[in-house]
């Protein structure tokens, strides 16, 4: 059994709880096909309990924060991941994307404040 109608069927994780590739596959299915970010996050966190520096689980957890539009958390997560994996270009690229989004949000807030409340 794998997954049916959005339910996590835990055969794989029950019988093979430490199988990192199985957990990552289950997480990826939940993100990409079922859109169940909570189950995916749980799987990535299980991987990180087994292997705290697992590049794929760390990065994909950061992507979940991005998908939830929690850009501040995504930035912290990607910064941490980049500190552990400084030679991986796509982590640096994704961090830059998140920082650009945060900067745009910050610029629009400050622009709105300046237009609404002129400084005298």
N, CA, C and O atoms as CSV, one atom per row, in Angstrom:
chain,resi,resn,atom,element,x,y,z
A,1,UNK,N,N,0.844,-1.185,0.000
A,1,UNK,CA,C,0.000,0.000,0.000
A,1,UNK,C,C,0.882,1.238,0.000
A,1,UNK,O,O,2.010,1.218,0.491
A,2,UNK,N,N,0.346,2.315,-0.560
A,2,UNK,CA,C,1.087,3.568,-0.526
A,2,UNK,C,C,0.198,4.643,0.054
A,2,UNK,O,O,0.153,4.824,1.271
A,3,UNK,N,N,-0.504,5.354,-0.795
A,3,UNK,CA,C,-1.371,6.442,-0.343
A,3,UNK,C,C,-2.652,6.350,-1.146
A,3,UNK,O,O,-2.619,6.054,-2.341
A,4,UNK,N,N,-3.773,6.599,-0.505
A,4,UNK,CA,C,-5.049,6.516,-1.197
A,4,UNK,C,C,-5.953,7.632,-0.712
A,4,UNK,O,O,-6.151,7.800,0.491
A,5,UNK,N,N,-6.504,8.396,-1.647
A,5,UNK,CA,C,-7.462,9.453,-1.322
A,5,UNK,C,C,-6.954,10.419,-0.256
A,5,UNK,O,O,-7.707,10.834,0.624
A,6,UNK,N,N,-5.677,10.773,-0.340
A,6,UNK,CA,C,-5.130,11.776,0.560
A,6,UNK,C,C,-4.808,11.279,1.957
A,6,UNK,O,O,-4.369,12.064,2.797
A,7,UNK,N,N,-5.013,10.011,2.225
A,7,UNK,CA,C,-4.715,9.478,3.551
A,7,UNK,C,C,-3.302,8.910,3.561
A,7,UNK,O,O,-2.873,8.268,2.603
A,8,UNK,N,N,-2.596,9.150,4.640
A,8,UNK,CA,C,-1.284,8.537,4.774
A,8,UNK,C,C,-1.499,7.095,5.198
A,8,UNK,O,O,-2.062,6.832,6.261
A,9,UNK,N,N,-1.065,6.185,4.390
A,9,UNK,CA,C,-1.124,4.780,4.761
A,9,UNK,C,C,0.284,4.404,5.173
A,9,UNK,O,O,1.207,4.426,4.359
A,10,UNK,N,N,0.441,4.064,6.416
A,10,UNK,CA,C,1.763,4.029,7.012
A,10,UNK,C,C,2.456,2.672,6.934
A,10,UNK,O,O,3.347,2.386,7.734
A,11,UNK,N,N,2.059,1.840,5.986
A,11,UNK,CA,C,2.724,0.545,5.866
A,11,UNK,C,C,4.232,0.710,5.754
A,11,UNK,O,O,4.996,0.097,6.499
A,12,UNK,N,N,4.647,1.547,4.813
A,12,UNK,CA,C,6.079,1.697,4.553
A,12,UNK,C,C,6.797,2.235,5.783
A,12,UNK,O,O,7.821,1.690,6.195
A,13,UNK,N,N,6.267,3.294,6.365
A,13,UNK,CA,C,6.956,3.910,7.500
A,13,UNK,C,C,6.823,3.073,8.769
A,13,UNK,O,O,7.647,3.199,9.674
A,14,UNK,N,N,5.799,2.219,8.852
A,14,UNK,CA,C,5.670,1.341,10.012
A,14,UNK,C,C,6.708,0.231,9.955
A,14,UNK,O,O,7.355,-0.076,10.957
A,15,UNK,N,N,6.866,-0.369,8.783
A,15,UNK,CA,C,7.775,-1.503,8.643
A,15,UNK,C,C,9.210,-1.089,8.335
A,15,UNK,O,O,10.141,-1.871,8.529
A,16,UNK,N,N,9.386,0.128,7.859
A,16,UNK,CA,C,10.724,0.631,7.521
A,16,UNK,C,C,10.868,2.073,8.015
A,16,UNK,O,O,11.086,2.973,7.204
A,17,UNK,N,N,10.752,2.315,9.324
A,17,UNK,CA,C,10.702,3.691,9.834
A,17,UNK,C,C,11.979,4.489,9.607
A,17,UNK,O,O,11.943,5.719,9.625
A,18,UNK,N,N,13.101,3.819,9.395
A,18,UNK,CA,C,14.353,4.529,9.188
A,18,UNK,C,C,14.797,4.587,7.747
A,18,UNK,O,O,15.939,4.951,7.466
A,19,UNK,N,N,13.921,4.237,6.828
A,19,UNK,CA,C,14.279,4.226,5.410
A,19,UNK,C,C,14.142,5.637,4.851
A,19,UNK,O,O,13.046,6.080,4.508
A,20,UNK,N,N,15.266,6.330,4.766
A,20,UNK,CA,C,15.266,7.740,4.383
A,20,UNK,C,C,14.664,7.952,3.003
A,20,UNK,O,O,13.836,8.845,2.824
A,21,UNK,N,N,15.066,7.149,2.027
A,21,UNK,CA,C,14.538,7.344,0.670
A,21,UNK,C,C,13.036,7.114,0.609
A,21,UNK,O,O,12.335,7.802,-0.133
A,22,UNK,N,N,12.531,6.152,1.381
A,22,UNK,CA,C,11.090,5.919,1.426
A,22,UNK,C,C,10.340,7.094,2.032
A,22,UNK,O,O,9.278,7.478,1.543
A,23,UNK,N,N,10.894,7.666,3.099
A,23,UNK,CA,C,10.266,8.833,3.726
A,23,UNK,C,C,10.276,10.037,2.796
A,23,UNK,O,O,9.296,10.778,2.721
A,24,UNK,N,N,11.379,10.232,2.090
A,24,UNK,CA,C,11.456,11.361,1.156
A,24,UNK,C,C,10.485,11.157,0.002
A,24,UNK,O,O,9.832,12.106,-0.432
A,25,UNK,N,N,10.384,9.937,-0.496
A,25,UNK,CA,C,9.425,9.651,-1.565
A,25,UNK,C,C,7.998,9.903,-1.088
A,25,UNK,O,O,7.205,10.513,-1.805
A,26,UNK,N,N,7.669,9.444,0.103
A,26,UNK,CA,C,6.329,9.667,0.655
A,26,UNK,C,C,6.053,11.160,0.807
A,26,UNK,O,O,4.956,11.628,0.503
A,27,UNK,N,N,7.048,11.902,1.278
A,27,UNK,CA,C,6.894,13.356,1.412
A,27,UNK,C,C,6.678,14.001,0.052
A,27,UNK,O,O,5.795,14.845,-0.105
A,28,UNK,N,N,7.478,13.611,-0.929
A,28,UNK,CA,C,7.358,14.193,-2.270
A,28,UNK,C,C,5.983,13.925,-2.879
A,28,UNK,O,O,5.408,14.800,-3.525
A,29,UNK,N,N,5.461,12.730,-2.677
A,29,UNK,CA,C,4.120,12.404,-3.178
A,29,UNK,C,C,3.081,13.295,-2.501
A,29,UNK,O,O,2.161,13.794,-3.149
A,30,UNK,N,N,3.236,13.488,-1.206
A,30,UNK,CA,C,2.285,14.334,-0.477
A,30,UNK,C,C,2.361,15.787,-0.912
A,30,UNK,O,O,1.338,16.471,-0.939
A,31,UNK,N,N,3.537,16.273,-1.248
A,31,UNK,CA,C,3.662,17.657,-1.719
A,31,UNK,C,C,3.128,17.790,-3.135
A,31,UNK,O,O,2.264,18.625,-3.402
A,32,UNK,N,N,3.636,16.977,-4.033
A,32,UNK,CA,C,3.406,17.187,-5.464
A,32,UNK,C,C,2.075,16.664,-5.981
A,32,UNK,O,O,1.541,17.201,-6.951
A,33,UNK,N,N,1.534,15.638,-5.361
A,33,UNK,CA,C,0.310,15.030,-5.899
A,33,UNK,C,C,-0.900,15.222,-4.991
A,33,UNK,O,O,-2.011,15.456,-5.467
A,34,UNK,N,N,-0.681,15.124,-3.691
A,34,UNK,CA,C,-1.807,15.209,-2.763
A,34,UNK,C,C,-1.958,16.583,-2.134
A,34,UNK,O,O,-2.989,16.895,-1.536
A,35,UNK,N,N,-0.926,17.400,-2.272
A,35,UNK,CA,C,-0.926,18.761,-1.700
A,35,UNK,C,C,-1.152,18.725,-0.192
A,35,UNK,O,O,-1.776,19.623,0.373
A,36,UNK,N,N,-0.642,17.690,0.447
A,36,UNK,CA,C,-0.752,17.563,1.899
A,36,UNK,C,C,0.595,17.942,2.512
A,36,UNK,O,O,1.449,17.087,2.751
A,37,UNK,N,N,0.764,19.232,2.759
A,37,UNK,CA,C,2.042,19.748,3.235
A,37,UNK,C,C,2.345,19.303,4.662
A,37,UNK,O,O,3.513,19.164,5.028
A,38,UNK,N,N,1.319,19.078,5.466
A,38,UNK,CA,C,1.549,18.657,6.853
A,38,UNK,C,C,2.166,17.262,6.922
A,38,UNK,O,O,3.105,17.034,7.685
A,39,UNK,N,N,1.645,16.333,6.129
A,39,UNK,CA,C,2.204,14.978,6.113
A,39,UNK,C,C,3.617,15.016,5.535
A,39,UNK,O,O,4.512,14.328,6.027
A,40,UNK,N,N,3.813,15.816,4.496
A,40,UNK,CA,C,5.146,15.943,3.911
A,40,UNK,C,C,6.137,16.474,4.943
A,40,UNK,O,O,7.249,15.963,5.068
A,41,UNK,N,N,5.725,17.499,5.677
A,41,UNK,CA,C,6.613,18.064,6.702
A,41,UNK,C,C,6.967,17.014,7.751
A,41,UNK,O,O,8.116,16.921,8.183
A,42,UNK,N,N,5.990,16.240,8.149
A,42,UNK,CA,C,6.242,15.182,9.131
A,42,UNK,C,C,7.284,14.187,8.609
A,42,UNK,O,O,8.169,13.761,9.351
A,43,UNK,N,N,7.173,13.823,7.341
A,43,UNK,CA,C,8.138,12.891,6.746
A,43,UNK,C,C,9.540,13.498,6.706
A,43,UNK,O,O,10.515,12.838,7.068
A,44,UNK,N,N,9.642,14.753,6.266
A,44,UNK,CA,C,10.960,15.396,6.217
A,44,UNK,C,C,11.562,15.501,7.614
A,44,UNK,O,O,12.766,15.310,7.783
A,45,UNK,N,N,10.747,15.800,8.605
A,45,UNK,CA,C,11.261,15.903,9.980
A,45,UNK,C,C,11.720,14.537,10.506
A,45,UNK,O,O,12.684,14.461,11.268
A,46,UNK,N,N,11.041,13.468,10.107
A,46,UNK,CA,C,11.494,12.123,10.486
A,46,UNK,C,C,12.858,11.837,9.879
A,46,UNK,O,O,13.731,11.270,10.536
A,47,UNK,N,N,13.039,12.230,8.622
A,47,UNK,CA,C,14.345,12.051,7.978
A,47,UNK,C,C,15.410,12.810,8.759
A,47,UNK,O,O,16.498,12.287,9.003
A,48,UNK,N,N,15.098,14.041,9.150
A,48,UNK,CA,C,16.086,14.876,9.835
A,48,UNK,C,C,16.395,14.372,11.246
A,48,UNK,O,O,17.463,14.669,11.781
A,49,UNK,N,N,15.489,13.625,11.848
A,49,UNK,CA,C,15.807,12.994,13.134
A,49,UNK,C,C,16.843,11.891,12.939
A,49,UNK,O,O,17.694,11.665,13.799
A,50,UNK,N,N,16.761,11.211,11.803
A,50,UNK,CA,C,17.704,10.141,11.489
A,50,UNK,C,C,19.022,10.727,10.982
A,50,UNK,O,O,20.103,10.287,11.373
A,51,UNK,N,N,18.915,11.719,10.112
A,51,UNK,CA,C,20.078,12.335,9.459
A,51,UNK,C,C,19.898,13.851,9.477
A,51,UNK,O,O,19.341,14.412,8.534
A,52,UNK,N,N,20.358,14.524,10.532
A,52,UNK,CA,C,20.091,15.958,10.719
A,52,UNK,C,C,20.636,16.879,9.632
A,52,UNK,O,O,20.228,18.038,9.559
A,53,UNK,N,N,21.535,16.401,8.796
A,53,UNK,CA,C,22.085,17.262,7.743
A,53,UNK,C,C,21.683,16.779,6.343
A,53,UNK,O,O,22.319,17.142,5.354
A,54,UNK,N,N,20.642,15.973,6.264
A,54,UNK,CA,C,20.197,15.465,4.963
A,54,UNK,C,C,19.795,16.634,4.071
A,54,UNK,O,O,18.830,17.348,4.343
A,55,UNK,N,N,20.559,16.808,3.005
A,55,UNK,CA,C,20.388,17.968,2.125
A,55,UNK,C,C,18.993,18.047,1.521
A,55,UNK,O,O,18.377,19.113,1.523
A,56,UNK,N,N,18.501,16.952,1.013
A,56,UNK,CA,C,17.194,16.965,0.347
A,56,UNK,C,C,16.071,17.266,1.341
A,56,UNK,O,O,15.186,18.069,1.045
A,57,UNK,N,N,16.098,16.640,2.498
A,57,UNK,CA,C,15.050,16.884,3.496
A,57,UNK,C,C,15.099,18.322,3.998
A,57,UNK,O,O,14.058,18.961,4.151
A,58,UNK,N,N,16.304,18.834,4.257
A,58,UNK,CA,C,16.432,20.224,4.705
A,58,UNK,C,C,15.886,21.184,3.656
A,58,UNK,O,O,15.075,22.058,3.963
A,59,UNK,N,N,16.335,21.014,2.420
A,59,UNK,CA,C,15.903,21.921,1.354
A,59,UNK,C,C,14.398,21.835,1.132
A,59,UNK,O,O,13.724,22.857,1.010
A,60,UNK,N,N,13.878,20.622,1.080
A,60,UNK,CA,C,12.451,20.462,0.809
A,60,UNK,C,C,11.591,20.991,1.952
A,60,UNK,O,O,10.478,21.462,1.721
A,61,UNK,N,N,12.093,20.916,3.172
A,61,UNK,CA,C,11.385,21.526,4.295
A,61,UNK,C,C,11.325,23.045,4.106
A,61,UNK,O,O,10.303,23.670,4.390
A,62,UNK,N,N,12.409,23.626,3.631
A,62,UNK,CA,C,12.420,25.067,3.334
A,62,UNK,C,C,11.410,25.399,2.238
A,62,UNK,O,O,10.723,26.418,2.306
A,63,UNK,N,N,11.327,24.541,1.240
A,63,UNK,CA,C,10.364,24.745,0.150
A,63,UNK,C,C,8.934,24.701,0.689
A,63,UNK,O,O,8.072,25.438,0.210
A,64,UNK,N,N,8.674,23.851,1.672
A,64,UNK,CA,C,7.338,23.818,2.282
A,64,UNK,C,C,6.999,25.159,2.916
A,64,UNK,O,O,5.872,25.639,2.793
A,65,UNK,N,N,7.965,25.763,3.590
A,65,UNK,CA,C,7.725,27.093,4.173
A,65,UNK,C,C,7.402,28.093,3.063
A,65,UNK,O,O,6.519,28.938,3.212
A,66,UNK,N,N,8.119,27.988,1.963
A,66,UNK,CA,C,7.868,28.862,0.817
A,66,UNK,C,C,6.458,28.629,0.275
A,66,UNK,O,O,5.727,29.583,0.007
A,67,UNK,N,N,6.081,27.371,0.114
A,67,UNK,CA,C,4.744,27.025,-0.393
A,67,UNK,C,C,3.645,27.581,0.511
A,67,UNK,O,O,2.573,27.959,0.038
A,68,UNK,N,N,3.916,27.628,1.795
A,68,UNK,CA,C,2.952,28.177,2.759
A,68,UNK,C,C,3.026,29.703,2.828
A,68,UNK,O,O,2.301,30.341,3.592
A,69,UNK,N,N,3.900,30.263,2.029
A,69,UNK,CA,C,4.141,31.710,1.967
A,69,UNK,C,C,4.646,32.265,3.295
A,69,UNK,O,O,4.401,33.426,3.622
A,70,UNK,N,N,5.339,31.445,4.043
A,70,UNK,CA,C,6.023,31.888,5.257
A,70,UNK,C,C,7.465,32.177,4.851
A,70,UNK,O,O,8.378,31.391,5.107
A,71,UNK,N,N,7.638,33.334,4.206
A,71,UNK,CA,C,8.921,33.656,3.598
A,71,UNK,C,C,10.010,33.916,4.632
A,71,UNK,O,O,11.178,33.619,4.380
A,72,UNK,N,N,9.655,34.458,5.778
A,72,UNK,CA,C,10.655,34.675,6.832
A,72,UNK,C,C,11.200,33.332,7.328
A,72,UNK,O,O,12.406,33.181,7.525
A,73,UNK,N,N,10.311,32.370,7.527
A,73,UNK,CA,C,10.751,31.042,7.958
A,73,UNK,C,C,11.545,30.358,6.847
A,73,UNK,O,O,12.538,29.684,7.120
A,74,UNK,N,N,11.114,30.528,5.600
A,74,UNK,CA,C,11.848,29.954,4.473
A,74,UNK,C,C,13.261,30.525,4.414
A,74,UNK,O,O,14.217,29.798,4.144
A,75,UNK,N,N,13.390,31.824,4.666
A,75,UNK,CA,C,14.724,32.440,4.651
A,75,UNK,C,C,15.604,31.854,5.757
A,75,UNK,O,O,16.759,31.508,5.507
A,76,UNK,N,N,15.077,31.741,6.958
A,76,UNK,CA,C,15.859,31.164,8.059
A,76,UNK,C,C,16.262,29.725,7.743
A,76,UNK,O,O,17.399,29.315,7.979
A,77,UNK,N,N,15.321,28.983,7.214
A,77,UNK,CA,C,15.563,27.583,6.882
A,77,UNK,C,C,16.634,27.454,5.796
A,77,UNK,O,O,17.553,26.645,5.920
A,78,UNK,N,N,16.512,28.247,4.740
A,78,UNK,CA,C,17.490,28.184,3.654
A,78,UNK,C,C,18.861,28.680,4.102
A,78,UNK,O,O,19.882,28.150,3.664
A,79,UNK,N,N,18.895,29.682,4.963
A,79,UNK,CA,C,20.173,30.165,5.496
A,79,UNK,C,C,20.868,29.054,6.279
A,79,UNK,O,O,22.070,28.834,6.130
A,80,UNK,N,N,20.101,28.362,7.109
A,80,UNK,CA,C,20.648,27.230,7.875
A,80,UNK,C,C,21.123,26.119,6.934
A,80,UNK,O,O,22.214,25.576,7.106
A,81,UNK,N,N,20.304,25.791,5.949
A,81,UNK,CA,C,20.650,24.731,5.009
A,81,UNK,C,C,21.904,25.094,4.223
A,81,UNK,O,O,22.770,24.249,3.998
A,82,UNK,N,N,21.997,26.346,3.808
A,82,UNK,CA,C,23.180,26.798,3.071
A,82,UNK,C,C,24.429,26.738,3.950
A,82,UNK,O,O,25.517,26.445,3.454
A,83,UNK,N,N,24.287,27.009,5.238
A,83,UNK,CA,C,25.454,26.931,6.134
A,83,UNK,C,C,25.974,25.494,6.240
A,83,UNK,O,O,27.167,25.277,6.454
A,84,UNK,N,N,25.085,24.527,6.091
A,84,UNK,CA,C,25.482,23.120,6.138
A,84,UNK,C,C,25.951,22.598,4.787
A,84,UNK,O,O,26.753,21.667,4.714
A,85,UNK,N,N,25.443,23.207,3.715
A,85,UNK,CA,C,25.746,22.753,2.351
A,85,UNK,C,C,26.112,23.958,1.483
A,85,UNK,O,O,25.377,24.299,0.557
A,86,UNK,N,N,27.252,24.609,1.780
A,86,UNK,CA,C,27.589,25.878,1.112
A,86,UNK,C,C,27.935,25.757,-0.372
A,86,UNK,O,O,27.981,26.770,-1.069
A,87,UNK,N,N,28.176,24.566,-0.862
A,87,UNK,CA,C,28.571,24.413,-2.267
A,87,UNK,C,C,27.413,24.037,-3.184
A,87,UNK,O,O,27.623,23.783,-4.370
A,88,UNK,N,N,26.204,23.999,-2.655
A,88,UNK,CA,C,25.048,23.596,-3.464
A,88,UNK,C,C,24.403,24.848,-4.050
A,88,UNK,O,O,23.788,25.626,-3.320
A,89,UNK,N,N,24.538,25.051,-5.368
A,89,UNK,CA,C,24.084,26.313,-5.964
A,89,UNK,C,C,22.581,26.561,-5.854
A,89,UNK,O,O,22.174,27.704,-5.648
A,90,UNK,N,N,21.751,25.538,-5.981
A,90,UNK,CA,C,20.310,25.798,-5.984
A,90,UNK,C,C,19.810,26.251,-4.618
A,90,UNK,O,O,18.795,26.942,-4.539
A,91,UNK,N,N,20.491,25.884,-3.551
A,91,UNK,CA,C,20.090,26.373,-2.225
A,91,UNK,C,C,20.342,27.873,-2.154
A,91,UNK,O,O,19.492,28.630,-1.684
A,92,UNK,N,N,21.513,28.302,-2.621
A,92,UNK,CA,C,21.842,29.733,-2.649
A,92,UNK,C,C,20.855,30.490,-3.548
A,92,UNK,O,O,20.410,31.584,-3.202
A,93,UNK,N,N,20.518,29.906,-4.697
A,93,UNK,CA,C,19.579,30.553,-5.625
A,93,UNK,C,C,18.198,30.696,-4.991
A,93,UNK,O,O,17.569,31.748,-5.108
A,94,UNK,N,N,17.731,29.661,-4.332
A,94,UNK,CA,C,16.409,29.720,-3.705
A,94,UNK,C,C,16.393,30.716,-2.551
A,94,UNK,O,O,15.391,31.395,-2.326
A,95,UNK,N,N,17.500,30.802,-1.820
A,95,UNK,CA,C,17.603,31.795,-0.751
A,95,UNK,C,C,17.512,33.204,-1.333
A,95,UNK,O,O,16.869,34.076,-0.749
A,96,UNK,N,N,18.145,33.427,-2.467
A,96,UNK,CA,C,18.090,34.749,-3.095
A,96,UNK,C,C,16.667,35.086,-3.546
A,96,UNK,O,O,16.226,36.227,-3.408
A,97,UNK,N,N,15.957,34.106,-4.079
A,97,UNK,CA,C,14.561,34.321,-4.481
A,97,UNK,C,C,13.729,34.749,-3.274
A,97,UNK,O,O,12.956,35.704,-3.352
A,98,UNK,N,N,13.889,34.039,-2.165
A,98,UNK,CA,C,13.127,34.362,-0.954
A,98,UNK,C,C,13.492,35.754,-0.456
A,98,UNK,O,O,12.615,36.526,-0.068
A,99,UNK,N,N,14.770,36.074,-0.466
A,99,UNK,CA,C,15.192,37.405,-0.004
A,99,UNK,C,C,14.643,38.503,-0.907
A,99,UNK,O,O,14.289,39.579,-0.425
A,100,UNK,N,N,14.569,38.246,-2.197
A,100,UNK,CA,C,13.971,39.230,-3.111
A,100,UNK,C,C,12.492,39.438,-2.794
A,100,UNK,O,O,12.006,40.568,-2.816
A,101,UNK,N,N,11.787,38.367,-2.502
A,101,UNK,CA,C,10.369,38.481,-2.135
A,101,UNK,C,C,10.230,39.282,-0.848
A,101,UNK,O,O,9.381,40.169,-0.756
A,102,UNK,N,N,11.056,38.976,0.144
A,102,UNK,CA,C,10.997,39.715,1.409
A,102,UNK,C,C,11.326,41.188,1.205
A,102,UNK,O,O,10.708,42.053,1.826
A,103,UNK,N,N,12.288,41.476,0.344
A,103,UNK,CA,C,12.651,42.868,0.068
A,103,UNK,C,C,11.502,43.589,-0.630
A,103,UNK,O,O,11.199,44.735,-0.297
A,104,UNK,N,N,10.865,42.934,-1.589
A,104,UNK,CA,C,9.722,43.546,-2.282
A,104,UNK,C,C,8.598,43.834,-1.294
A,104,UNK,O,O,7.993,44.905,-1.333
A,105,UNK,N,N,8.320,42.886,-0.415
A,105,UNK,CA,C,7.279,43.100,0.595
A,105,UNK,C,C,7.647,44.261,1.502
A,105,UNK,O,O,6.801,45.095,1.825
A,106,UNK,N,N,8.896,44.317,1.910
A,106,UNK,CA,C,9.364,45.395,2.778
A,106,UNK,C,C,9.285,46.736,2.058
A,106,UNK,O,O,8.834,47.725,2.636
A,107,UNK,N,N,9.721,46.775,0.804
A,107,UNK,CA,C,9.668,48.018,0.027
A,107,UNK,C,C,8.235,48.496,-0.140
A,107,UNK,O,O,7.968,49.695,-0.047
A,108,UNK,N,N,7.302,47.568,-0.387
A,108,UNK,CA,C,5.913,47.987,-0.588
A,108,UNK,C,C,5.302,48.493,0.717
A,108,UNK,O,O,4.493,49.421,0.696
A,109,UNK,N,N,5.673,47.900,1.846
A,109,UNK,CA,C,5.167,48.368,3.139
A,109,UNK,C,C,5.704,49.755,3.430
A,109,UNK,O,O,4.947,50.649,3.808
A,110,UNK,N,N,7.023,49.943,3.255
A,110,UNK,CA,C,7.610,51.251,3.544
A,110,UNK,C,C,7.143,52.295,2.543
A,110,UNK,O,O,6.949,53.456,2.903
A,111,UNK,N,N,6.961,51.897,1.294
A,111,UNK,CA,C,6.438,52.826,0.297
A,111,UNK,C,C,5.035,53.271,0.646
A,111,UNK,O,O,4.695,54.444,0.496
A,112,UNK,N,N,4.213,52.336,1.112
A,112,UNK,CA,C,2.846,52.646,1.521
A,112,UNK,C,C,2.853,53.564,2.736
A,112,UNK,O,O,2.062,54.506,2.809
A,113,UNK,N,N,3.738,53.296,3.688
A,113,UNK,CA,C,3.814,54.129,4.890
A,113,UNK,C,C,4.263,55.544,4.544
A,113,UNK,O,O,3.730,56.511,5.088
A,114,UNK,N,N,5.232,55.674,3.649
A,114,UNK,CA,C,5.731,57.000,3.269
A,114,UNK,C,C,4.647,57.795,2.556
A,114,UNK,O,O,4.515,59.001,2.763
A,115,UNK,N,N,3.872,57.118,1.716
A,115,UNK,CA,C,2.801,57.801,0.990
A,115,UNK,C,C,1.666,58.190,1.943
A,115,UNK,O,O,1.038,59.234,1.763
A,116,UNK,N,N,1.404,57.368,2.940
A,116,UNK,CA,C,0.303,57.618,3.866
A,116,UNK,C,C,0.662,58.605,4.961
A,116,UNK,O,O,-0.193,59.354,5.434
A,117,UNK,N,N,1.911,58.607,5.361
A,117,UNK,CA,C,2.345,59.423,6.498
A,117,UNK,C,C,3.599,60.204,6.121
A,117,UNK,O,O,4.710,59.764,6.418
A,118,UNK,N,N,3.438,61.357,5.471
A,118,UNK,CA,C,4.619,62.124,5.091
A,118,UNK,C,C,5.385,62.595,6.326
A,118,UNK,O,O,4.806,62.947,7.354
A,119,UNK,N,N,6.697,62.587,6.185
A,119,UNK,CA,C,7.564,63.041,7.273
A,119,UNK,C,C,7.725,64.538,7.161
A,119,UNK,O,O,7.971,65.064,6.076
A,120,UNK,N,N,7.584,65.240,8.300
A,120,UNK,CA,C,7.740,66.701,8.241
A,120,UNK,C,C,8.954,67.152,9.006
A,120,UNK,O,O,9.240,68.348,9.064
